[in-house]
């Protein structure tokens, strides 16, 4: 069986439709999701959904087309990263 137990995975575009599927798959397989996206309201809602399902997630406002904006929030989780995708 596939497991991401205790792995930390960054999901770019995590507030979009495809990002939602990735976050659910990651956390459903035991992973911890770091959700990057531009929509704070959607990102925080997604984190709440994950936590209500017993998973772990955090949200960072980021636009991957803006390098300074994207990497500004990552230092707080960088040391724990397992997979960036």
Secondary structure as UniProt FT lines:
FT   TURN            5..6
FT   STRAND          8..11
FT   TURN            12..15
FT   HELIX           17..28
FT   TURN            29..30
FT   STRAND          32..37
FT   HELIX           40..52
FT   TURN            53..54
FT   STRAND          56..61
FT   TURN            64..65
FT   HELIX           67..78
FT   TURN            79..80
FT   STRAND          83..84
//
